[in-house]
Structure formats: C-alpha cells, structure tokens
C-alpha cells in the first residue's frame, strides 16, 4: 500500500475508487494499482513515504514531458498566406433529405420502403 494525505482545497473528498470519504488532512493508504492516479494529482493528494514520493516525481516528469510535446505541436511551421487555400463554395445549396409522402389508405405491406 502507498500512503497519501488529502490536501485538497475542497476539504473532504468522496473517493469512489476507495469506496469512502477522505477527510481533509487525513492520511490514507491506496492500493498499488491506484497509487499512480493519486500521485498525478498533487493539488489534491500529498505523497507520504518513499514509494508515494517516487510515484509523484515520476508523474510530474510525465506531465512535464506531455506539456512539452503539446507545445512543440503548437509551434508548427507558419502557413504561407500566398498559397491558395481550398475553401468550400459559399453559393452551393445544401443537400436536403427526401421526405416521405403520406400513403393514406394503404397497408404497411403495400408501402414502398426507401432508405
């Protein structure tokens, strides 16, 4: 088990994964399978003990790597405004769906089914 402390600014937290409410500033144990999820939320859970601190450090590194990757995508090459851009035709009419007409007086087996 890995140990964390509830440091959430909201106070007591209902944690469905643990099946209980964790009171403000309460120290609690988390199964190893759930510990990485708690370690990745430093604003809510403070690691207590070596295992939790190591998980929190790994989570912080992973978060920093993800943010750096997102920033590199945002810094893509600028678009050359001299190149023409394919844009949809403004005067094109939208395609309208066919409406079924009423077939009063006919039975279901006599009606033509169109899709």
Biopython code that builds the backbone (N, CA, C, O; Angstrom):
import numpy as np
from Bio.PDB.StructureBuilder import StructureBuilder

atoms = [
    (1, "UNK", "N", (0.846, -1.187, 0.000)),
    (1, "UNK", "CA", (0.000, 0.000, 0.000)),
    (1, "UNK", "C", (0.891, 1.249, 0.000)),
    (1, "UNK", "O", (1.961, 1.280, 0.607)),
    (2, "UNK", "N", (0.406, 2.266, -0.700)),
    (2, "UNK", "CA", (1.083, 3.544, -0.781)),
    (2, "UNK", "C", (0.250, 4.557, 0.007)),
    (2, "UNK", "O", (-0.980, 4.499, 0.009)),
    (3, "UNK", "N", (0.933, 5.476, 0.668)),
    (3, "UNK", "CA", (0.251, 6.396, 1.570)),
    (3, "UNK", "C", (0.244, 7.818, 1.019)),
    (3, "UNK", "O", (1.254, 8.310, 0.516)),
    (4, "UNK", "N", (-0.915, 8.470, 1.123)),
    (4, "UNK", "CA", (-1.089, 9.862, 0.710)),
    (4, "UNK", "C", (-1.842, 10.627, 1.791)),
    (4, "UNK", "O", (-2.434, 10.035, 2.693)),
    (5, "UNK", "N", (-1.809, 11.964, 1.683)),
    (5, "UNK", "CA", (-2.562, 12.848, 2.579)),
    (5, "UNK", "C", (-3.491, 13.694, 1.709)),
    (5, "UNK", "O", (-3.082, 14.175, 0.652)),
    (6, "UNK", "N", (-4.721, 13.876, 2.141)),
    (6, "UNK", "CA", (-5.684, 14.716, 1.434)),
    (6, "UNK", "C", (-5.345, 16.175, 1.719)),
    (6, "UNK", "O", (-5.535, 16.655, 2.837)),
    (7, "UNK", "N", (-4.841, 16.880, 0.706)),
    (7, "UNK", "CA", (-4.522, 18.301, 0.834)),
    (7, "UNK", "C", (-5.407, 19.140, -0.081)),
    (7, "UNK", "O", (-5.088, 20.293, -0.371)),
    (8, "UNK", "N", (-6.502, 18.571, -0.531)),
    (8, "UNK", "CA", (-7.394, 19.251, -1.458)),
    (8, "UNK", "C", (-7.941, 20.535, -0.847)),
    (8, "UNK", "O", (-8.315, 20.555, 0.326)),
    (9, "UNK", "N", (-7.990, 21.607, -1.635)),
    (9, "UNK", "CA", (-8.583, 22.852, -1.136)),
    (9, "UNK", "C", (-10.093, 22.723, -0.893)),
    (9, "UNK", "O", (-10.699, 23.589, -0.263)),
    (10, "UNK", "N", (-10.692, 21.645, -1.393)),
    (10, "UNK", "CA", (-12.125, 21.413, -1.194)),
    (10, "UNK", "C", (-12.429, 20.751, 0.144)),
    (10, "UNK", "O", (-13.590, 20.661, 0.543)),
    (11, "UNK", "N", (-11.395, 20.289, 0.837)),
    (11, "UNK", "CA", (-11.607, 19.616, 2.120)),
    (11, "UNK", "C", (-11.850, 18.138, 1.929)),
    (11, "UNK", "O", (-11.110, 17.478, 1.199)),
    (12, "UNK", "N", (-12.872, 17.609, 2.572)),
    (12, "UNK", "CA", (-13.189, 16.188, 2.484)),
    (12, "UNK", "C", (-13.571, 15.825, 1.044)),
    (12, "UNK", "O", (-14.269, 16.570, 0.357)),
    (13, "UNK", "N", (-13.086, 14.650, 0.611)),
    (13, "UNK", "CA", (-13.351, 14.196, -0.750)),
    (13, "UNK", "C", (-13.987, 12.815, -0.736)),
    (13, "UNK", "O", (-13.529, 11.919, -0.027)),
    (14, "UNK", "N", (-15.035, 12.650, -1.517)),
    (14, "UNK", "CA", (-15.636, 11.332, -1.719)),
    (14, "UNK", "C", (-14.825, 10.666, -2.830)),
    (14, "UNK", "O", (-14.815, 11.146, -3.964)),
    (15, "UNK", "N", (-14.151, 9.572, -2.514)),
    (15, "UNK", "CA", (-13.281, 8.891, -3.475)),
    (15, "UNK", "C", (-13.907, 7.532, -3.804)),
    (15, "UNK", "O", (-13.707, 6.565, -3.068)),
    (16, "UNK", "N", (-14.659, 7.455, -4.899)),
    (16, "UNK", "CA", (-15.336, 6.207, -5.256)),
    (16, "UNK", "C", (-14.392, 5.020, -5.421)),
    (16, "UNK", "O", (-14.752, 3.891, -5.088)),
    (17, "UNK", "N", (-13.178, 5.269, -5.936)),
    (17, "UNK", "CA", (-12.234, 4.164, -6.121)),
    (17, "UNK", "C", (-11.851, 3.505, -4.794)),
    (17, "UNK", "O", (-11.500, 2.326, -4.761)),
    (18, "UNK", "N", (-11.921, 4.264, -3.714)),
    (18, "UNK", "CA", (-11.616, 3.710, -2.394)),
    (18, "UNK", "C", (-12.886, 3.331, -1.638)),
    (18, "UNK", "O", (-12.833, 2.648, -0.614)),
    (19, "UNK", "N", (-14.021, 3.780, -2.152)),
    (19, "UNK", "CA", (-15.290, 3.439, -1.523)),
    (19, "UNK", "C", (-15.549, 4.166, -0.212)),
    (19, "UNK", "O", (-16.251, 3.650, 0.658)),
    (20, "UNK", "N", (-14.982, 5.370, -0.066)),
    (20, "UNK", "CA", (-15.209, 6.119, 1.178)),
    (20, "UNK", "C", (-14.861, 7.587, 1.001)),
    (20, "UNK", "O", (-14.338, 7.998, -0.035)),
    (21, "UNK", "N", (-15.162, 8.373, 2.034)),
    (21, "UNK", "CA", (-14.837, 9.796, 2.064)),
    (21, "UNK", "C", (-13.504, 9.949, 2.788)),
    (21, "UNK", "O", (-13.300, 9.394, 3.867)),
    (22, "UNK", "N", (-12.605, 10.707, 2.179)),
    (22, "UNK", "CA", (-11.314, 11.006, 2.785)),
    (22, "UNK", "C", (-11.422, 12.408, 3.371)),
    (22, "UNK", "O", (-11.634, 13.375, 2.639)),
    (23, "UNK", "N", (-11.279, 12.519, 4.672)),
    (23, "UNK", "CA", (-11.407, 13.810, 5.352)),
    (23, "UNK", "C", (-10.223, 14.715, 5.033)),
    (23, "UNK", "O", (-9.165, 14.234, 4.625)),
    (24, "UNK", "N", (-10.395, 16.020, 5.215)),
    (24, "UNK", "CA", (-9.325, 16.988, 4.987)),
    (24, "UNK", "C", (-8.137, 16.655, 5.891)),
    (24, "UNK", "O", (-8.314, 16.394, 7.081)),
    (25, "UNK", "N", (-6.943, 16.665, 5.334)),
    (25, "UNK", "CA", (-5.678, 16.418, 6.027)),
    (25, "UNK", "C", (-5.533, 14.972, 6.525)),
    (25, "UNK", "O", (-4.618, 14.674, 7.292)),
    (26, "UNK", "N", (-6.422, 14.082, 6.099)),
    (26, "UNK", "CA", (-6.341, 12.685, 6.515)),
    (26, "UNK", "C", (-5.261, 11.958, 5.724)),
    (26, "UNK", "O", (-5.126, 12.156, 4.517)),
    (27, "UNK", "N", (-4.492, 11.117, 6.410)),
    (27, "UNK", "CA", (-3.509, 10.255, 5.774)),
    (27, "UNK", "C", (-4.203, 8.911, 5.527)),
    (27, "UNK", "O", (-4.845, 8.363, 6.424)),
    (28, "UNK", "N", (-4.069, 8.389, 4.308)),
    (28, "UNK", "CA", (-4.777, 7.165, 3.944)),
    (28, "UNK", "C", (-3.917, 6.308, 3.026)),
    (28, "UNK", "O", (-3.015, 6.813, 2.358)),
    (29, "UNK", "N", (-4.201, 5.013, 2.996)),
    (29, "UNK", "CA", (-3.485, 4.064, 2.156)),
    (29, "UNK", "C", (-4.249, 3.824, 0.861)),
    (29, "UNK", "O", (-5.480, 3.836, 0.828)),
    (30, "UNK", "N", (-3.485, 3.606, -0.202)),
    (30, "UNK", "CA", (-4.037, 3.376, -1.524)),
    (30, "UNK", "C", (-3.414, 2.100, -2.082)),
    (30, "UNK", "O", (-2.206, 1.907, -1.942)),
    (31, "UNK", "N", (-4.195, 1.228, -2.707)),
    (31, "UNK", "CA", (-3.614, 0.038, -3.336)),
    (31, "UNK", "C", (-2.599, 0.442, -4.420)),
    (31, "UNK", "O", (-2.727, 1.500, -5.037)),
    (32, "UNK", "N", (-1.611, -0.400, -4.638)),
    (32, "UNK", "CA", (-0.547, -0.115, -5.605)),
    (32, "UNK", "C", (-1.107, 0.168, -7.003)),
    (32, "UNK", "O", (-0.545, 0.978, -7.741)),
    (33, "UNK", "N", (-2.194, -0.484, -7.367)),
    (33, "UNK", "CA", (-2.761, -0.296, -8.706)),
    (33, "UNK", "C", (-3.358, 1.100, -8.898)),
    (33, "UNK", "O", (-3.418, 1.597, -10.023)),
    (34, "UNK", "N", (-3.802, 1.737, -7.801)),
    (34, "UNK", "CA", (-4.410, 3.065, -7.887)),
    (34, "UNK", "C", (-3.431, 4.185, -7.559)),
    (34, "UNK", "O", (-3.707, 5.347, -7.856)),
    (35, "UNK", "N", (-2.308, 3.862, -6.959)),
    (35, "UNK", "CA", (-1.363, 4.873, -6.489)),
    (35, "UNK", "C", (-0.912, 5.855, -7.568)),
    (35, "UNK", "O", (-0.828, 7.048, -7.276)),
    (36, "UNK", "N", (-0.614, 5.425, -8.806)),
    (36, "UNK", "CA", (-0.198, 6.405, -9.817)),
    (36, "UNK", "C", (-1.246, 7.485, -10.088)),
    (36, "UNK", "O", (-0.889, 8.626, -10.381)),
    (37, "UNK", "N", (-2.523, 7.144, -9.995)),
    (37, "UNK", "CA", (-3.576, 8.137, -10.229)),
    (37, "UNK", "C", (-3.588, 9.190, -9.122)),
    (37, "UNK", "O", (-3.818, 10.370, -9.389)),
    (38, "UNK", "N", (-3.343, 8.772, -7.896)),
    (38, "UNK", "CA", (-3.297, 9.721, -6.793)),
    (38, "UNK", "C", (-2.027, 10.559, -6.871)),
    (38, "UNK", "O", (-2.054, 11.755, -6.580)),
    (39, "UNK", "N", (-0.913, 9.940, -7.262)),
    (39, "UNK", "CA", (0.367, 10.649, -7.370)),
    (39, "UNK", "C", (0.326, 11.724, -8.443)),
    (39, "UNK", "O", (1.059, 12.710, -8.359)),
    (40, "UNK", "N", (-0.514, 11.549, -9.441)),
    (40, "UNK", "CA", (-0.616, 12.508, -10.543)),
    (40, "UNK", "C", (-1.501, 13.706, -10.204)),
    (40, "UNK", "O", (-1.718, 14.568, -11.055)),
    (41, "UNK", "N", (-2.015, 13.773, -8.976)),
    (41, "UNK", "CA", (-2.889, 14.877, -8.566)),
    (41, "UNK", "C", (-2.306, 15.599, -7.348)),
    (41, "UNK", "O", (-2.879, 15.525, -6.261)),
    (42, "UNK", "N", (-1.167, 16.301, -7.514)),
    (42, "UNK", "CA", (-0.513, 16.922, -6.367)),
    (42, "UNK", "C", (-1.338, 18.022, -5.694)),
    (42, "UNK", "O", (-1.093, 18.337, -4.530)),
    (43, "UNK", "N", (-2.286, 18.598, -6.381)),
    (43, "UNK", "CA", (-3.126, 19.628, -5.775)),
    (43, "UNK", "C", (-4.125, 19.027, -4.791)),
    (43, "UNK", "O", (-4.669, 19.734, -3.943)),
    (44, "UNK", "N", (-4.366, 17.714, -4.905)),
    (44, "UNK", "CA", (-5.331, 17.057, -4.034)),
    (44, "UNK", "C", (-4.694, 16.099, -3.033)),
    (44, "UNK", "O", (-5.168, 15.966, -1.905)),
    (45, "UNK", "N", (-3.615, 15.431, -3.452)),
    (45, "UNK", "CA", (-3.025, 14.387, -2.610)),
    (45, "UNK", "C", (-1.519, 14.584, -2.485)),
    (45, "UNK", "O", (-0.804, 14.653, -3.484)),
    (46, "UNK", "N", (-1.058, 14.671, -1.270)),
    (46, "UNK", "CA", (0.369, 14.811, -0.990)),
    (46, "UNK", "C", (0.949, 13.431, -0.697)),
    (46, "UNK", "O", (0.399, 12.685, 0.113)),
    (47, "UNK", "N", (2.063, 13.089, -1.357)),
    (47, "UNK", "CA", (2.657, 11.775, -1.097)),
    (47, "UNK", "C", (3.253, 11.710, 0.308)),
    (47, "UNK", "O", (3.867, 12.667, 0.779)),
    (48, "UNK", "N", (3.064, 10.568, 0.967)),
    (48, "UNK", "CA", (3.628, 10.330, 2.287)),
    (48, "UNK", "C", (4.411, 9.021, 2.189)),
    (48, "UNK", "O", (3.832, 7.975, 1.896)),
    (49, "UNK", "N", (5.694, 9.071, 2.427)),
    (49, "UNK", "CA", (6.519, 7.866, 2.326)),
    (49, "UNK", "C", (7.272, 7.829, 1.013)),
    (49, "UNK", "O", (6.915, 8.509, 0.051)),
    (50, "UNK", "N", (8.318, 7.025, 0.989)),
    (50, "UNK", "CA", (9.212, 6.957, -0.160)),
    (50, "UNK", "C", (8.521, 6.492, -1.439)),
    (50, "UNK", "O", (8.756, 7.062, -2.504)),
    (51, "UNK", "N", (7.687, 5.483, -1.352)),
    (51, "UNK", "CA", (7.030, 4.946, -2.547)),
    (51, "UNK", "C", (6.128, 6.004, -3.185)),
    (51, "UNK", "O", (6.133, 6.164, -4.406)),
    (52, "UNK", "N", (5.365, 6.717, -2.382)),
    (52, "UNK", "CA", (4.462, 7.739, -2.906)),
    (52, "UNK", "C", (5.240, 8.925, -3.468)),
    (52, "UNK", "O", (4.847, 9.502, -4.481)),
    (53, "UNK", "N", (6.337, 9.287, -2.816)),
    (53, "UNK", "CA", (7.157, 10.402, -3.300)),
    (53, "UNK", "C", (7.771, 10.050, -4.655)),
    (53, "UNK", "O", (7.813, 10.896, -5.549)),
    (54, "UNK", "N", (8.245, 8.816, -4.817)),
    (54, "UNK", "CA", (8.812, 8.389, -6.099)),
    (54, "UNK", "C", (7.746, 8.407, -7.194)),
    (54, "UNK", "O", (8.022, 8.833, -8.316)),
    (55, "UNK", "N", (6.550, 7.955, -6.886)),
    (55, "UNK", "CA", (5.460, 7.981, -7.869)),
    (55, "UNK", "C", (5.103, 9.410, -8.260)),
    (55, "UNK", "O", (4.865, 9.699, -9.433)),
    (56, "UNK", "N", (5.066, 10.299, -7.277)),
    (56, "UNK", "CA", (4.731, 11.695, -7.545)),
    (56, "UNK", "C", (5.787, 12.346, -8.434)),
    (56, "UNK", "O", (5.452, 13.135, -9.318)),
    (57, "UNK", "N", (7.064, 12.021, -8.205)),
    (57, "UNK", "CA", (8.138, 12.569, -9.044)),
    (57, "UNK", "C", (8.003, 12.059, -10.476)),
    (57, "UNK", "O", (8.161, 12.827, -11.425)),
    (58, "UNK", "N", (7.714, 10.777, -10.638)),
    (58, "UNK", "CA", (7.533, 10.206, -11.977)),
    (58, "UNK", "C", (6.327, 10.835, -12.674)),
    (58, "UNK", "O", (6.372, 11.101, -13.875)),
    (59, "UNK", "N", (5.260, 11.070, -11.929)),
    (59, "UNK", "CA", (4.061, 11.685, -12.508)),
    (59, "UNK", "C", (4.350, 13.115, -12.947)),
    (59, "UNK", "O", (3.878, 13.551, -13.997)),
    (60, "UNK", "N", (5.128, 13.851, -12.144)),
    (60, "UNK", "CA", (5.476, 15.227, -12.500)),
    (60, "UNK", "C", (6.334, 15.256, -13.760)),
    (60, "UNK", "O", (6.147, 16.125, -14.612)),
    (61, "UNK", "N", (7.274, 14.317, -13.889)),
    (61, "UNK", "CA", (8.110, 14.243, -15.088)),
    (61, "UNK", "C", (7.267, 13.915, -16.319)),
    (61, "UNK", "O", (7.462, 14.504, -17.382)),
    (62, "UNK", "N", (6.339, 12.985, -16.177)),
    (62, "UNK", "CA", (5.470, 12.620, -17.296)),
    (62, "UNK", "C", (4.594, 13.796, -17.711)),
    (62, "UNK", "O", (4.371, 14.018, -18.901)),
    (63, "UNK", "N", (4.102, 14.545, -16.738)),
    (63, "UNK", "CA", (3.274, 15.722, -17.037)),
    (63, "UNK", "C", (4.094, 16.777, -17.775)),
    (63, "UNK", "O", (3.616, 17.370, -18.742)),
    (64, "UNK", "N", (5.325, 17.012, -17.324)),
    (64, "UNK", "CA", (6.191, 17.985, -17.987)),
    (64, "UNK", "C", (6.499, 17.559, -19.420)),
    (64, "UNK", "O", (6.517, 18.398, -20.321)),
    (65, "UNK", "N", (6.742, 16.271, -19.643)),
    (65, "UNK", "CA", (7.007, 15.765, -20.993)),
    (65, "UNK", "C", (5.783, 15.934, -21.886)),
    (65, "UNK", "O", (5.913, 16.309, -23.051)),
    (66, "UNK", "N", (4.599, 15.663, -21.349)),
    (66, "UNK", "CA", (3.366, 15.811, -22.129)),
    (66, "UNK", "C", (3.131, 17.270, -22.501)),
    (66, "UNK", "O", (2.722, 17.565, -23.624)),
    (67, "UNK", "N", (3.386, 18.183, -21.572)),
    (67, "UNK", "CA", (3.212, 19.606, -21.861)),
    (67, "UNK", "C", (4.215, 20.075, -22.904)),
    (67, "UNK", "O", (3.868, 20.862, -23.784)),
    (68, "UNK", "N", (5.464, 19.597, -22.816)),
    (68, "UNK", "CA", (6.478, 19.970, -23.801)),
    (68, "UNK", "C", (6.092, 19.460, -25.181)),
    (68, "UNK", "O", (6.271, 20.166, -26.174)),
    (69, "UNK", "N", (5.567, 18.249, -25.255)),
    (69, "UNK", "CA", (5.138, 17.692, -26.539)),
    (69, "UNK", "C", (3.981, 18.503, -27.114)),
    (69, "UNK", "O", (3.931, 18.742, -28.320)),
    (70, "UNK", "N", (3.058, 18.922, -26.265)),
    (70, "UNK", "CA", (1.920, 19.722, -26.723)),
    (70, "UNK", "C", (2.397, 21.069, -27.249)),
    (70, "UNK", "O", (1.880, 21.564, -28.250)),
    (71, "UNK", "N", (3.379, 21.663, -26.582)),
    (71, "UNK", "CA", (3.905, 22.952, -27.034)),
    (71, "UNK", "C", (4.617, 22.816, -28.377)),
    (71, "UNK", "O", (4.532, 23.713, -29.215)),
    (72, "UNK", "N", (5.316, 21.704, -28.587)),
    (72, "UNK", "CA", (6.018, 21.524, -29.854)),
    (72, "UNK", "C", (5.029, 21.378, -31.010)),
    (72, "UNK", "O", (5.328, 21.787, -32.133)),
    (73, "UNK", "N", (3.874, 20.810, -30.751)),
    (73, "UNK", "CA", (2.843, 20.704, -31.789)),
    (73, "UNK", "C", (2.286, 22.086, -32.098)),
    (73, "UNK", "O", (2.009, 22.400, -33.256)),
    (74, "UNK", "N", (2.121, 22.914, -31.071)),
    (74, "UNK", "CA", (1.596, 24.263, -31.264)),
    (74, "UNK", "C", (2.561, 25.148, -32.050)),
    (74, "UNK", "O", (2.136, 26.130, -32.659)),
    (75, "UNK", "N", (3.839, 24.821, -32.046)),
    (75, "UNK", "CA", (4.842, 25.632, -32.724)),
    (75, "UNK", "C", (5.124, 25.105, -34.126)),
    (75, "UNK", "O", (6.272, 25.113, -34.570)),
    (76, "UNK", "N", (4.110, 24.656, -34.813)),
    (76, "UNK", "CA", (4.258, 24.133, -36.175)),
    (76, "UNK", "C", (4.637, 25.269, -37.113)),
    (76, "UNK", "O", (4.510, 26.443, -36.768)),
    (77, "UNK", "N", (5.108, 24.905, -38.309)),
    (77, "UNK", "CA", (5.517, 25.907, -39.278)),
    (77, "UNK", "C", (4.348, 26.805, -39.654)),
    (77, "UNK", "O", (3.223, 26.332, -39.813)),
    (78, "UNK", "N", (4.614, 28.105, -39.797)),
    (78, "UNK", "CA", (3.523, 29.015, -40.176)),
    (78, "UNK", "C", (3.049, 28.726, -41.594)),
    (78, "UNK", "O", (3.824, 28.263, -42.431)),
    (79, "UNK", "N", (1.800, 28.996, -41.855)),
    (79, "UNK", "CA", (1.194, 28.764, -43.164)),
    (79, "UNK", "C", (1.561, 29.928, -44.071)),
    (79, "UNK", "O", (1.469, 31.091, -43.679)),
    (80, "UNK", "N", (1.982, 29.596, -45.298)),
    (80, "UNK", "CA", (2.301, 30.627, -46.276)),
    (80, "UNK", "C", (0.987, 31.185, -46.802)),
    (80, "UNK", "O", (0.225, 30.478, -47.461)),
    (81, "UNK", "N", (0.724, 32.452, -46.509)),
    (81, "UNK", "CA", (-0.553, 33.048, -46.892)),
    (81, "UNK", "C", (-0.654, 33.295, -48.392)),
    (81, "UNK", "O", (-1.738, 33.588, -48.896)),
    (82, "UNK", "N", (0.466, 33.180, -49.116)),
    (82, "UNK", "CA", (0.436, 33.379, -50.559)),
    (82, "UNK", "C", (-0.160, 32.170, -51.274)),
    (82, "UNK", "O", (-0.651, 32.291, -52.396)),
    (83, "UNK", "N", (-0.118, 31.002, -50.628)),
    (83, "UNK", "CA", (-0.677, 29.802, -51.235)),
    (83, "UNK", "C", (-2.199, 29.827, -51.163)),
    (83, "UNK", "O", (-2.769, 30.218, -50.145)),
    (84, "UNK", "N", (-2.855, 29.411, -52.241)),
    (84, "UNK", "CA", (-4.324, 29.364, -52.196)),
    (84, "UNK", "C", (-4.799, 28.258, -51.240)),
    (84, "UNK", "O", (-4.180, 27.202, -51.113)),
    (85, "UNK", "N", (-5.884, 28.538, -50.600)),
    (85, "UNK", "CA", (-6.461, 27.593, -49.651)),
    (85, "UNK", "C", (-7.783, 27.094, -50.218)),
    (85, "UNK", "O", (-8.612, 27.886, -50.664)),
    (86, "UNK", "N", (-7.978, 25.777, -50.199)),
    (86, "UNK", "CA", (-9.248, 25.216, -50.659)),
    (86, "UNK", "C", (-10.319, 25.527, -49.630)),
    (86, "UNK", "O", (-10.236, 25.094, -48.481)),
    (87, "UNK", "N", (-11.319, 26.275, -50.048)),
    (87, "UNK", "CA", (-12.415, 26.614, -49.158)),
    (87, "UNK", "C", (-13.714, 26.118, -49.788)),
    (87, "UNK", "O", (-13.828, 26.051, -51.012)),
    (88, "UNK", "N", (-14.679, 25.776, -48.965)),
    (88, "UNK", "CA", (-15.956, 25.305, -49.515)),
    (88, "UNK", "C", (-16.662, 26.435, -50.267)),
    (88, "UNK", "O", (-16.551, 27.608, -49.910)),
    (89, "UNK", "N", (-17.381, 26.051, -51.304)),
    (89, "UNK", "CA", (-18.128, 27.035, -52.078)),
    (89, "UNK", "C", (-19.260, 27.596, -51.224)),
    (89, "UNK", "O", (-20.011, 26.847, -50.599)),
    (90, "UNK", "N", (-19.372, 28.907, -51.204)),
    (90, "UNK", "CA", (-20.373, 29.560, -50.366)),
    (90, "UNK", "C", (-21.755, 29.477, -50.999)),
    (90, "UNK", "O", (-22.754, 29.386, -50.287)),
    (91, "UNK", "N", (-21.825, 29.506, -52.336)),
    (91, "UNK", "CA", (-23.118, 29.539, -53.006)),
    (91, "UNK", "C", (-23.710, 28.154, -53.263)),
    (91, "UNK", "O", (-24.766, 28.041, -53.884)),
    (92, "UNK", "N", (-23.055, 27.119, -52.801)),
    (92, "UNK", "CA", (-23.566, 25.762, -53.007)),
    (92, "UNK", "C", (-24.800, 25.531, -52.143)),
    (92, "UNK", "O", (-24.853, 25.958, -50.989)),
    (93, "UNK", "N", (-25.792, 24.851, -52.717)),
    (93, "UNK", "CA", (-27.007, 24.556, -51.966)),
    (93, "UNK", "C", (-26.812, 23.291, -51.138)),
    (93, "UNK", "O", (-26.242, 22.312, -51.620)),
    (94, "UNK", "N", (-27.275, 23.308, -49.911)),
    (94, "UNK", "CA", (-27.144, 22.097, -49.098)),
    (94, "UNK", "C", (-28.059, 20.992, -49.618)),
    (94, "UNK", "O", (-29.124, 21.263, -50.172)),
    (95, "UNK", "N", (-27.643, 19.778, -49.438)),
    (95, "UNK", "CA", (-28.447, 18.628, -49.858)),
    (95, "UNK", "C", (-29.573, 18.446, -48.855)),
    (95, "UNK", "O", (-29.344, 18.373, -47.648)),
    (96, "UNK", "N", (-30.798, 18.375, -49.373)),
    (96, "UNK", "CA", (-31.952, 18.221, -48.497)),
    (96, "UNK", "C", (-32.380, 16.762, -48.494)),
    (96, "UNK", "O", (-32.387, 16.123, -49.546)),
    (97, "UNK", "N", (-32.733, 16.226, -47.343)),
    (97, "UNK", "CA", (-33.191, 14.839, -47.296)),
    (97, "UNK", "C", (-34.563, 14.700, -47.962)),
    (97, "UNK", "O", (-35.381, 15.618, -47.929)),
    (98, "UNK", "N", (-34.793, 13.534, -48.566)),
    (98, "UNK", "CA", (-36.084, 13.277, -49.179)),
    (98, "UNK", "C", (-37.127, 13.068, -48.093)),
    (98, "UNK", "O", (-36.866, 12.430, -47.073)),
    (99, "UNK", "N", (-38.292, 13.608, -48.328)),
    (99, "UNK", "CA", (-39.379, 13.433, -47.368)),
    (99, "UNK", "C", (-40.305, 12.341, -47.868)),
    (99, "UNK", "O", (-40.543, 12.208, -49.069)),
    (100, "UNK", "N", (-40.817, 11.570, -46.941)),
    (100, "UNK", "CA", (-41.772, 10.527, -47.299)),
    (100, "UNK", "C", (-43.147, 11.153, -47.422)),
    (100, "UNK", "O", (-43.529, 12.010, -46.625)),
    (101, "UNK", "N", (-43.874, 10.722, -48.412)),
    (101, "UNK", "CA", (-45.235, 11.225, -48.568)),
    (101, "UNK", "C", (-46.189, 10.281, -47.848)),
    (101, "UNK", "O", (-45.912, 9.092, -47.687)),
    (102, "UNK", "N", (-47.278, 10.816, -47.434)),
    (102, "UNK", "CA", (-48.271, 10.024, -46.733)),
    (102, "UNK", "C", (-48.919, 9.050, -47.696)),
    (102, "UNK", "O", (-49.213, 9.396, -48.840)),
    (103, "UNK", "N", (-49.138, 7.850, -47.236)),
    (103, "UNK", "CA", (-49.796, 6.842, -48.076)),
    (103, "UNK", "C", (-51.063, 6.404, -47.368)),
    (103, "UNK", "O", (-51.201, 5.249, -46.967)),
    (104, "UNK", "N", (-51.979, 7.333, -47.221)),
    (104, "UNK", "CA", (-53.228, 7.046, -46.521)),
    (104, "UNK", "C", (-54.011, 5.978, -47.259)),
    (104, "UNK", "O", (-54.092, 5.988, -48.487)),
    (105, "UNK", "N", (-54.586, 5.059, -46.502)),
    (105, "UNK", "CA", (-55.442, 4.039, -47.078)),
    (105, "UNK", "C", (-54.687, 2.806, -47.536)),
    (105, "UNK", "O", (-55.313, 1.877, -48.048)),
    (106, "UNK", "N", (-53.396, 2.752, -47.378)),
    (106, "UNK", "CA", (-52.646, 1.558, -47.772)),
    (106, "UNK", "C", (-52.145, 0.863, -46.523)),
    (106, "UNK", "O", (-52.003, 1.478, -45.466)),
    (107, "UNK", "N", (-51.886, -0.392, -46.654)),
    (107, "UNK", "CA", (-51.367, -1.140, -45.517)),
    (107, "UNK", "C", (-49.845, -1.075, -45.524)),
    (107, "UNK", "O", (-49.236, -0.630, -46.497)),
    (108, "UNK", "N", (-49.250, -1.517, -44.445)),
    (108, "UNK", "CA", (-47.818, -1.465, -44.306)),
    (108, "UNK", "C", (-47.140, -2.297, -45.385)),
    (108, "UNK", "O", (-46.087, -1.906, -45.888)),
    (109, "UNK", "N", (-47.711, -3.419, -45.744)),
    (109, "UNK", "CA", (-47.092, -4.265, -46.765)),
    (109, "UNK", "C", (-47.166, -3.651, -48.158)),
    (109, "UNK", "O", (-46.400, -4.028, -49.044)),
    (110, "UNK", "N", (-48.100, -2.691, -48.361)),
    (110, "UNK", "CA", (-48.241, -2.060, -49.670)),
    (110, "UNK", "C", (-47.320, -0.858, -49.833)),
    (110, "UNK", "O", (-47.068, -0.427, -50.958)),
    (111, "UNK", "N", (-46.810, -0.307, -48.730)),
    (111, "UNK", "CA", (-45.970, 0.871, -48.799)),
    (111, "UNK", "C", (-44.563, 0.527, -49.279)),
    (111, "UNK", "O", (-44.014, -0.520, -48.935)),
    (112, "UNK", "N", (-43.995, 1.420, -50.073)),
    (112, "UNK", "CA", (-42.634, 1.231, -50.529)),
    (112, "UNK", "C", (-41.692, 1.797, -49.470)),
    (112, "UNK", "O", (-41.854, 2.932, -49.023)),
    (113, "UNK", "N", (-40.752, 1.028, -49.092)),
    (113, "UNK", "CA", (-39.802, 1.469, -48.088)),
    (113, "UNK", "C", (-38.563, 1.972, -48.785)),
    (113, "UNK", "O", (-37.938, 1.243, -49.555)),
    (114, "UNK", "N", (-38.201, 3.219, -48.520)),
    (114, "UNK", "CA", (-36.979, 3.806, -49.098)),
    (114, "UNK", "C", (-36.064, 4.231, -47.972)),
    (114, "UNK", "O", (-36.515, 4.704, -46.929)),
    (115, "UNK", "N", (-34.814, 4.061, -48.188)),
    (115, "UNK", "CA", (-33.826, 4.486, -47.174)),
    (115, "UNK", "C", (-32.753, 5.289, -47.817)),
    (115, "UNK", "O", (-31.829, 5.739, -47.140)),
]
sb = StructureBuilder()
sb.init_structure("model")
sb.init_model(0)
sb.init_chain("A")
sb.init_seg("    ")
for serial, (resi, resn, name, xyz) in enumerate(atoms, 1):
    if name == "N":
        sb.init_residue(resn, " ", resi, " ")
    sb.init_atom(name, np.array(xyz, "f"), 0.0, 1.0, " ", f" {name:<3s}", serial, name[0])
structure = sb.get_structure()
